[in-house]
Amino acid sequence: MPASPQQSESNTRQRESSASILRWCFAFFVISGFCGLVYEVVWLRLAMASFGVTTALASIVISMFMAGLGLGSWGGGLLTRRVLGAAGPRALRLYSLAEMLVGISSLAVPFQLKLGRLILQHMGSFGTWQSSRYYFLAGLWIALTLVPWCTCMGSTFPLLMAVIRQTARSDSERSFSYLYVANVLGALLGTLTSAFVLIELFGFQGTLYVAGSLNAILALLALSISFSVVSSPSPEKSIAPQVPRPTLYGLPRIAILFLLFTTGLVSMGMEVVWIRQFTPYLGNVVYAFAGILAIYLLATIVGSRDYRSQANSRQPGQSASAWSLLALFAVFPVAAADPLLPLGSVESGFLRLSSIVLFCAMAGFLTPLLVDCWSSGDPGRAGTAYAVNIAGSIVGPLVAGFWLLPGLGQRWAIAVLSAPLFAIAALTAFQKQPELPQPRSKLGPKLKFALATIVAILLFSVSHDFETRFPERVVLRDYTATVTATGKGFDRQLLVNGIGMTFLSPMTKYISHLPLAFMSRPPQNGLVICFGMGTSFRSMLSWGIPTTAVDLVPSVPALFGYYHADASKLANSPLARIVIDDGRRFLDGSSQAYDVIVVDPPPPPEAPGSSLLYSREFYEVIKMHLRKDGILQIWFPATDADSATTTSVTKALMQSFPYVRAFPSFERYGIHFLASMEPIPITASSVLAARMPPAAAADFVEWGPQATAQQQFDLVLSRELVLSNLIAGDPRAPAMRDDQPINEYFLLRRWFHSYR
């Protein structure tokens, strides 16, 4: 019986309304994904500033962030199943509330993290630095801080799926993949915009305000739209008895959750490995890490869109061969990161990084397929499935960072991570499949799996680790980095994750001897932050004073003996103490005062996190541990930095200390900044040399270029730098602060000469 004109008009309005709601939901999730990525990046940085720049701390922050998302996804799904029912408007209002709470987090989390730092500082020995208790307490506080807000973020997936289920039921079966594409697209925009624009313009706190404002706008829009949404009849009442949910690949239905857990674990574990694997080719800058994440997300979008474009014409079970391709593509980065590949220096990083694209695209294809297959548009089931995927995403980085990379290295870590994918590929290839139309191909699933396995073995067998480019080498790996000692004689180098840190040079002796000699009285003790080859630590010990050295990477001090024949004797001296910790966190947990503190931040000047060793906030911590007439020495590789960074570092010191002097290195490579709360008088090089114990004087001239300590001091004292001239290079640049790391985020400044 033909529909009446009134019914046709009503159906047309309903379709238009459903299409409008779908468009709004997509837009909401693009913006929500944008904000979520911004929060993850900024909160991680703020947590590091409060609790320490350590791998363990970063893992705790990311794990708590992901745990909150998983809890929210599961809890939101439970809420939609048991409470909301067919109430589309109510689901949209709850979504509005969740977005508003997430927006409030932009104000609350920075305060909560600072409060946690103060609480730990006042806990005394119970929360002592470098202890399991410290990490437990810090982790507990981070969990209390982040998990509630991230739970709100995670709940948005099932809540909007519930809205779609009630307002656009014909499109609800694959609503997860629809929102997933939008969310990943937003995350991609958040990655690029925050790294390349927002943080440089507004700082970390200002970037949070931008994200919080967007969440508030989303909340208000969703609330206003909810009053125009009309709930449809309950699907249980309007649909015939439900057809049993189909299995996938002939496996038990519960296997879908196992597959989701595995894809989450492998994908996120691979990302950790890629960062270490491609750093030598991309450089140790924030833009390199943003580039890896952006390519990961872009390829995921392409794969997810491909799945949605095929969803109406192909059944999920026809994707069995995709697992063989996923397993094969997981091995591609092993070959691409081979240092023996004949790639030029300019295009090398981009070409090598492109090897992750196919894996990410295939993972982006399979993840929404699995969730859609498990949920069939049911928000509760989708929430559970996504929570399982997120659980794998929590486990993956922990397994890769704390077990696979330290124990096996990058190549074998990828081999282990890809093994579950090959197992799944074998299972889907040899499992008896339901009768489904198969795509036209001369290669059956079994043959595809065999070929993928053979190609993967060949790629792995002919590839090499980055360290093999150095014939003479010692390689140590830990949960923080891969450290390589290489070379002979004065050509010896230290590399961390493939980036050159330092080399044997008299410059590193000045780092200790210069401030110690400027002390008007005999120094009593000293602190070296950043161990390097141990040259500055060795020079400070030559003064016969108790010396503490702090380094973040456990393997760096372990290679002390590669560079210095007397390393074992010095390390076992009762005057020597070597601590594995973040230098700033070490000071936060210590009550010790020092006569001299020397800091040699890791190169390049743009290195991620290095601003925390150049900022005014760091100098405030230093002053609490520097005796009144004590001297701070900051080594700054000015030759590799732009004028704005030099100005910013100089201003931060001048605004923190009343007395600052600057001397160029004798090779004119960098600057030795000396800072104190009391005057640092102009002193003749002969006087400085006379203050040195015989052992210190001998150490100072050990590598030349001059024969006496006085002549050695003359090389730098005669060329003292005028601070106003250092600032004049770019006077508009602000002083370095934790909130605005001028050195790390610089593209807009260099392109458009813009400042905050």
KENUTOR-157708 format. One line per field, with one value per residue (C-alpha): residue number from 0; residue in three letters; x, y, z. Coordinates in steps of 0.25 Angstrom, whole numbers. Layout:
KENUTOR-157708
num c(NUM,...) $
residuo c(ala,...) $
x c(X,...) $
y c(Y,...) $
z c(Z,...) $
//
This chain:
KENUTOR-157708
num c(0,1,2,3,4,5,6,7,8,9,10,11,12,13,14,15,16,17,18,19,20,21,22,23,24,25,26,27,28,29,30,31,32,33,34,35,36,37,38,39,40,41,42,43,44,45,46,47,48,49,50,51,52,53,54,55,56,57,58,59,60,61,62,63,64,65,66,67,68,69,70,71,72,73,74,75,76,77,78,79,80,81,82,83,84,85,86,87,88,89,90,91,92,93,94,95,96,97,98,99,100,101,102,103,104,105,106,107,108,109,110,111,112,113,114,115,116,117,118,119,120,121,122,123,124,125,126,127,128,129,130,131,132,133,134,135,136,137,138,139,140,141,142,143,144,145,146,147,148,149,150,151,152,153,154,155,156,157,158,159,160,161,162,163,164,165,166,167,168,169,170,171,172,173,174,175,176,177,178,179,180,181,182,183,184,185,186,187,188,189,190,191,192,193,194,195,196,197,198,199,200,201,202,203,204,205,206,207,208,209,210,211,212,213,214,215,216,217,218,219,220,221,222,223,224,225,226,227,228,229,230,231,232,233,234,235,236,237,238,239,240,241,242,243,244,245,246,247,248,249,250,251,252,253,254,255,256,257,258,259,260,261,262,263,264,265,266,267,268,269,270,271,272,273,274,275,276,277,278,279,280,281,282,283,284,285,286,287,288,289,290,291,292,293,294,295,296,297,298,299,300,301,302,303,304,305,306,307,308,309,310,311,312,313,314,315,316,317,318,319,320,321,322,323,324,325,326,327,328,329,330,331,332,333,334,335,336,337,338,339,340,341,342,343,344,345,346,347,348,349,350,351,352,353,354,355,356,357,358,359,360,361,362,363,364,365,366,367,368,369,370,371,372,373,374,375,376,377,378,379,380,381,382,383,384,385,386,387,388,389,390,391,392,393,394,395,396,397,398,399,400,401,402,403,404,405,406,407,408,409,410,411,412,413,414,415,416,417,418,419,420,421,422,423,424,425,426,427,428,429,430,431,432,433,434,435,436,437,438,439,440,441,442,443,444,445,446,447,448,449,450,451,452,453,454,455,456,457,458,459,460,461,462,463,464,465,466,467,468,469,470,471,472,473,474,475,476,477,478,479,480,481,482,483,484,485,486,487,488,489,490,491,492,493,494,495,496,497,498,499,500,501,502,503,504,505,506,507,508,509,510,511,512,513,514,515,516,517,518,519,520,521,522,523,524,525,526,527,528,529,530,531,532,533,534,535,536,537,538,539,540,541,542,543,544,545,546,547,548,549,550,551,552,553,554,555,556,557,558,559,560,561,562,563,564,565,566,567,568,569,570,571,572,573,574,575,576,577,578,579,580,581,582,583,584,585,586,587,588,589,590,591,592,593,594,595,596,597,598,599,600,601,602,603,604,605,606,607,608,609,610,611,612,613,614,615,616,617,618,619,620,621,622,623,624,625,626,627,628,629,630,631,632,633,634,635,636,637,638,639,640,641,642,643,644,645,646,647,648,649,650,651,652,653,654,655,656,657,658,659,660,661,662,663,664,665,666,667,668,669,670,671,672,673,674,675,676,677,678,679,680,681,682,683,684,685,686,687,688,689,690,691,692,693,694,695,696,697,698,699,700,701,702,703,704,705,706,707,708,709,710,711,712,713,714,715,716,717,718,719,720,721,722,723,724,725,726,727,728,729,730,731,732,733,734,735,736,737,738,739,740,741,742,743,744,745,746,747,748,749,750,751,752,753,754,755) $
residuo c(met,pro,ala,ser,pro,gln,gln,ser,glu,ser,asn,thr,arg,gln,arg,glu,ser,ser,ala,ser,ile,leu,arg,trp,cys,phe,ala,phe,phe,val,ile,ser,gly,phe,cys,gly,leu,val,tyr,glu,val,val,trp,leu,arg,leu,ala,met,ala,ser,phe,gly,val,thr,thr,ala,leu,ala,ser,ile,val,ile,ser,met,phe,met,ala,gly,leu,gly,leu,gly,ser,trp,gly,gly,gly,leu,leu,thr,arg,arg,val,leu,gly,ala,ala,gly,pro,arg,ala,leu,arg,leu,tyr,ser,leu,ala,glu,met,leu,val,gly,ile,ser,ser,leu,ala,val,pro,phe,gln,leu,lys,leu,gly,arg,leu,ile,leu,gln,his,met,gly,ser,phe,gly,thr,trp,gln,ser,ser,arg,tyr,tyr,phe,leu,ala,gly,leu,trp,ile,ala,leu,thr,leu,val,pro,trp,cys,thr,cys,met,gly,ser,thr,phe,pro,leu,leu,met,ala,val,ile,arg,gln,thr,ala,arg,ser,asp,ser,glu,arg,ser,phe,ser,tyr,leu,tyr,val,ala,asn,val,leu,gly,ala,leu,leu,gly,thr,leu,thr,ser,ala,phe,val,leu,ile,glu,leu,phe,gly,phe,gln,gly,thr,leu,tyr,val,ala,gly,ser,leu,asn,ala,ile,leu,ala,leu,leu,ala,leu,ser,ile,ser,phe,ser,val,val,ser,ser,pro,ser,pro,glu,lys,ser,ile,ala,pro,gln,val,pro,arg,pro,thr,leu,tyr,gly,leu,pro,arg,ile,ala,ile,leu,phe,leu,leu,phe,thr,thr,gly,leu,val,ser,met,gly,met,glu,val,val,trp,ile,arg,gln,phe,thr,pro,tyr,leu,gly,asn,val,val,tyr,ala,phe,ala,gly,ile,leu,ala,ile,tyr,leu,leu,ala,thr,ile,val,gly,ser,arg,asp,tyr,arg,ser,gln,ala,asn,ser,arg,gln,pro,gly,gln,ser,ala,ser,ala,trp,ser,leu,leu,ala,leu,phe,ala,val,phe,pro,val,ala,ala,ala,asp,pro,leu,leu,pro,leu,gly,ser,val,glu,ser,gly,phe,leu,arg,leu,ser,ser,ile,val,leu,phe,cys,ala,met,ala,gly,phe,leu,thr,pro,leu,leu,val,asp,cys,trp,ser,ser,gly,asp,pro,gly,arg,ala,gly,thr,ala,tyr,ala,val,asn,ile,ala,gly,ser,ile,val,gly,pro,leu,val,ala,gly,phe,trp,leu,leu,pro,gly,leu,gly,gln,arg,trp,ala,ile,ala,val,leu,ser,ala,pro,leu,phe,ala,ile,ala,ala,leu,thr,ala,phe,gln,lys,gln,pro,glu,leu,pro,gln,pro,arg,ser,lys,leu,gly,pro,lys,leu,lys,phe,ala,leu,ala,thr,ile,val,ala,ile,leu,leu,phe,ser,val,ser,his,asp,phe,glu,thr,arg,phe,pro,glu,arg,val,val,leu,arg,asp,tyr,thr,ala,thr,val,thr,ala,thr,gly,lys,gly,phe,asp,arg,gln,leu,leu,val,asn,gly,ile,gly,met,thr,phe,leu,ser,pro,met,thr,lys,tyr,ile,ser,his,leu,pro,leu,ala,phe,met,ser,arg,pro,pro,gln,asn,gly,leu,val,ile,cys,phe,gly,met,gly,thr,ser,phe,arg,ser,met,leu,ser,trp,gly,ile,pro,thr,thr,ala,val,asp,leu,val,pro,ser,val,pro,ala,leu,phe,gly,tyr,tyr,his,ala,asp,ala,ser,lys,leu,ala,asn,ser,pro,leu,ala,arg,ile,val,ile,asp,asp,gly,arg,arg,phe,leu,asp,gly,ser,ser,gln,ala,tyr,asp,val,ile,val,val,asp,pro,pro,pro,pro,pro,glu,ala,pro,gly,ser,ser,leu,leu,tyr,ser,arg,glu,phe,tyr,glu,val,ile,lys,met,his,leu,arg,lys,asp,gly,ile,leu,gln,ile,trp,phe,pro,ala,thr,asp,ala,asp,ser,ala,thr,thr,thr,ser,val,thr,lys,ala,leu,met,gln,ser,phe,pro,tyr,val,arg,ala,phe,pro,ser,phe,glu,arg,tyr,gly,ile,his,phe,leu,ala,ser,met,glu,pro,ile,pro,ile,thr,ala,ser,ser,val,leu,ala,ala,arg,met,pro,pro,ala,ala,ala,ala,asp,phe,val,glu,trp,gly,pro,gln,ala,thr,ala,gln,gln,gln,phe,asp,leu,val,leu,ser,arg,glu,leu,val,leu,ser,asn,leu,ile,ala,gly,asp,pro,arg,ala,pro,ala,met,arg,asp,asp,gln,pro,ile,asn,glu,tyr,phe,leu,leu,arg,arg,trp,phe,his,ser,tyr,arg) $
x c(0,6,10,1,7,7,15,25,27,29,39,47,47,52,63,68,68,75,86,87,89,100,107,107,112,124,127,126,136,146,147,147,158,166,164,167,181,184,181,190,202,201,198,209,219,213,214,229,231,225,229,242,246,247,242,235,227,224,218,210,204,200,195,186,181,178,172,162,158,156,148,139,137,132,125,118,114,108,100,94,90,84,79,77,70,63,65,73,72,76,89,92,91,100,110,109,111,123,129,127,134,146,147,148,160,168,167,168,179,190,187,185,199,206,199,203,218,217,211,222,232,227,226,241,248,235,234,249,254,258,250,238,230,232,227,215,211,213,206,194,193,194,183,174,177,175,166,153,155,159,147,138,146,144,129,127,128,116,108,108,106,94,89,91,84,72,72,78,76,79,93,95,101,114,113,126,134,127,131,145,149,144,152,165,163,162,174,182,178,181,195,199,192,198,212,213,204,197,209,218,208,201,210,205,195,189,188,180,170,168,164,156,148,145,140,131,126,123,115,106,104,100,91,84,82,77,64,61,64,52,54,50,43,52,59,55,40,41,50,47,53,68,77,88,101,110,124,136,146,139,145,137,131,139,151,148,151,165,167,164,173,184,183,184,196,204,200,204,216,221,219,229,239,238,241,254,256,255,260,274,268,258,265,263,252,238,234,240,231,219,222,222,209,203,206,201,188,187,189,179,169,171,170,157,151,154,147,135,135,135,125,113,118,127,125,134,138,144,156,163,175,176,183,194,197,196,207,216,214,219,232,234,240,252,257,254,262,274,286,292,281,287,278,282,282,271,260,265,256,243,245,249,237,227,230,220,208,203,203,196,186,183,181,172,164,163,160,147,143,145,137,126,125,125,115,106,103,100,106,108,115,124,128,133,140,147,151,158,165,170,174,184,188,192,200,207,216,219,224,231,238,242,244,246,254,264,265,265,267,258,259,256,245,238,240,233,222,219,219,204,200,206,199,186,189,191,179,170,177,176,163,151,143,128,124,126,128,143,149,155,170,179,185,177,178,188,197,196,200,212,217,215,223,234,236,236,247,255,254,257,269,276,273,283,281,286,298,304,309,320,331,336,325,319,304,295,280,271,257,261,270,279,293,305,320,328,342,356,365,360,350,342,327,315,301,288,277,286,288,302,303,317,332,345,349,355,342,336,347,344,330,335,348,343,333,341,353,344,340,347,349,352,339,333,325,319,308,308,295,296,307,311,325,328,338,332,330,344,349,341,346,361,358,357,343,330,324,310,306,292,288,274,279,285,294,301,309,311,320,329,341,340,345,354,364,362,347,346,355,348,334,338,344,337,336,328,313,306,290,281,270,264,273,262,254,267,268,253,255,269,272,287,293,305,316,316,305,309,298,301,288,287,288,283,278,264,264,250,250,263,256,253,268,268,256,254,246,258,267,258,260,275,275,269,281,293,300,299,313,312,313,304,310,301,307,299,303,300,306,295,284,277,278,264,268,281,273,263,274,281,269,265,278,278,264,268,281,287,301,303,315,317,330,331,338,352,347,336,326,317,316,319,309,313,302,302,294,307,317,326,338,347,359,372,375,387,379,369,381,387,374,374,380,391,382,372,382,388,374,371,383,382,377,383,382,391,402,398,385,387,389,377,368,373,367,353,355,361,348,337,323,315,301,294,300,295,281,282,282,267,262,247,249,244,252,251,240,234,221,227,239,245,256,247,236,241,236,226,237,247,237,229,237,225,225,215) $
y c(0,13,23,35,49,52,39,42,56,51,40,51,60,48,44,59,59,46,51,64,57,48,60,67,54,54,68,66,54,62,73,63,55,68,72,58,57,71,67,55,62,74,66,57,69,75,62,61,75,72,57,55,53,38,26,20,33,35,20,23,35,29,16,24,33,20,13,25,24,9,10,21,13,1,9,18,5,-1,12,12,-2,-2,13,21,10,17,31,38,52,48,41,54,62,52,54,69,67,58,69,80,72,69,84,87,77,88,96,86,76,86,90,76,72,83,80,65,70,79,67,58,68,69,54,54,40,33,38,38,40,28,18,9,17,29,23,17,30,38,28,28,43,43,32,40,53,47,35,42,52,42,33,45,45,30,30,39,27,19,31,37,23,22,35,30,17,24,35,29,14,10,15,10,-4,2,15,11,12,25,31,25,31,45,43,39,50,60,53,56,70,71,65,75,87,86,83,92,104,104,101,111,122,120,111,98,105,113,101,94,107,105,91,93,104,95,85,95,99,84,83,95,91,76,81,91,80,70,78,76,61,51,37,26,14,4,-5,-17,-14,-10,-21,-35,-46,-43,-52,-59,-50,-57,-62,-57,-66,-78,-75,-74,-60,-57,-58,-44,-38,-46,-40,-26,-27,-32,-21,-11,-17,-19,-5,3,-6,-4,11,11,3,12,25,19,12,25,35,34,38,48,55,57,68,69,70,57,50,58,53,39,40,48,38,27,34,38,24,19,28,23,9,12,19,7,-2,7,8,-8,-10,-11,-19,-29,-37,-37,-51,-48,-40,-53,-50,-36,-42,-48,-34,-28,-37,-35,-20,-20,-25,-14,-4,-14,-13,2,5,-2,8,1,5,15,26,41,49,59,49,37,40,42,30,21,26,23,8,9,14,0,-6,6,6,-9,-7,4,-5,-17,-9,-3,-16,-24,-14,-13,-28,-30,-19,-18,-4,-7,4,-5,-16,-6,0,-13,-16,-3,-4,-17,-11,0,-10,-16,-1,0,-13,-11,1,-6,-19,-12,-1,-9,-23,-24,-12,-13,-28,-30,-17,-11,-22,-34,-25,-24,-39,-42,-32,-37,-52,-51,-45,-57,-67,-60,-60,-75,-77,-70,-76,-90,-90,-95,-83,-81,-81,-67,-61,-58,-47,-50,-54,-65,-66,-74,-70,-81,-77,-62,-66,-75,-63,-53,-62,-64,-50,-45,-55,-50,-36,-39,-47,-37,-25,-19,-11,4,1,-8,4,6,-5,-2,-1,-5,-5,-5,-4,-1,4,18,17,10,15,13,15,15,20,19,30,44,39,32,37,34,32,31,26,28,43,48,53,57,54,54,69,79,87,77,79,94,90,86,93,107,109,101,111,123,119,129,118,103,96,85,77,78,72,68,67,59,49,48,41,45,55,66,56,52,66,70,58,62,74,63,67,58,58,53,51,49,44,39,27,15,11,24,23,8,12,21,11,12,26,27,16,20,20,7,13,27,21,13,24,28,42,38,35,32,33,29,39,52,63,72,61,57,72,72,60,64,73,74,87,89,98,96,90,88,85,79,78,67,72,77,90,86,73,69,72,80,93,87,89,103,109,119,108,99,110,113,98,100,112,104,94,104,110,125,127,115,115,109,105,104,98,103,99,112,109,99,109,120,134,134,121,128,140,132,124,137,144,132,132,147,147,136,140,154,151,144,143,136,131,124,111,111,104,115,103,108,116,114,122,124,129,132,139,146,154,146,155,157,148,147,133,132,133,122,113,115,111,97,85,78,67,76,84,72,67,81,81,66,67,81,90,98,93,100,102,118,117,108,118,129,123,126,137,147,146,148,150,163,158,169,165,151,157,167,155,154,163,160,145,143,136,121,115,102,106,112,104,114,104,92,99,108,107,119,127,123,124,137,143,142,141,139) $
z c(0,-4,7,8,5,20,23,12,17,31,26,18,31,39,29,29,44,45,34,42,55,49,43,57,64,54,56,71,71,62,72,84,78,75,90,95,88,93,107,106,101,111,123,120,120,132,140,136,141,154,156,148,133,135,126,138,140,126,125,138,132,118,125,135,123,115,127,129,114,116,129,122,110,118,128,118,110,123,126,112,113,127,129,116,108,96,102,91,96,110,104,97,110,117,106,108,123,120,110,120,131,121,119,134,134,126,139,149,145,145,159,164,158,165,178,177,175,188,196,192,195,209,212,215,215,212,198,196,182,173,182,179,189,181,168,176,182,169,162,172,171,156,156,165,156,142,143,146,135,125,129,124,111,109,112,100,90,95,99,84,79,87,81,67,70,75,64,51,54,39,41,55,52,48,57,64,52,48,61,61,48,53,66,59,50,61,68,55,55,70,68,57,62,76,72,61,65,79,89,82,82,95,104,110,120,108,99,110,111,96,97,110,102,91,100,107,93,89,102,100,85,89,100,91,80,90,92,77,77,77,82,73,78,85,75,84,81,67,62,60,69,67,59,66,65,54,57,51,43,48,62,75,77,89,80,75,88,88,74,79,91,82,72,83,89,77,71,83,86,72,73,85,77,65,73,77,64,55,64,58,44,49,59,74,73,77,62,59,70,65,51,55,62,51,40,50,51,36,32,42,36,22,27,34,23,14,23,23,8,7,19,10,-1,7,20,32,30,16,23,28,18,24,36,28,22,35,41,28,29,44,39,29,38,42,27,26,38,33,34,22,12,2,6,5,18,14,9,18,30,22,13,25,33,22,25,36,27,22,36,42,30,32,47,45,35,45,58,55,47,60,69,59,57,73,75,63,67,82,90,102,94,87,100,105,92,91,106,103,91,101,111,100,97,112,112,99,103,116,110,99,108,120,114,99,96,108,106,91,84,73,62,72,79,66,63,76,75,61,65,71,58,50,59,57,42,42,50,40,28,33,41,33,29,27,13,8,-5,-6,-14,-27,-25,-30,-16,-6,9,12,1,5,19,14,5,16,25,15,12,26,30,18,22,36,32,23,32,43,55,55,63,53,45,56,54,68,78,91,92,105,105,116,118,115,103,94,97,88,91,79,73,78,84,83,73,83,84,92,85,92,82,71,74,77,92,94,90,97,98,108,107,117,127,127,132,145,147,143,154,165,162,163,178,187,197,196,191,200,190,176,167,153,145,133,133,118,117,131,128,137,148,147,147,159,167,164,174,185,189,190,176,172,158,153,139,134,126,134,122,121,134,132,120,128,126,111,112,124,128,143,143,152,162,162,162,175,182,195,190,177,176,163,163,152,153,146,151,155,162,170,175,179,188,194,205,202,199,189,186,171,162,148,137,123,116,105,91,82,89,83,90,96,110,111,114,128,130,125,131,142,150,149,154,166,170,168,177,189,188,185,196,197,191,182,167,156,143,131,118,106,92,86,72,70,75,69,74,81,89,93,98,105,113,116,121,130,137,139,144,154,159,162,157,144,135,122,115,101,100,95,83,82,81,93,105,120,128,143,152,167,178,182,173,164,164,152,155,148,142,150,163,158,154,168,175,168,175,168,163,158,150,144,140,134,124,122,108,105,97,107,116,129,136,135,120,119,127,118,106,111,122,111,103,113,107,109,114,107,94,95,98,86,76,78,89,88,92,106,117,117,126,128,121,109,104,93,90,87,79,69,55,55,61,50,39,43,54,63,79,89) $
//
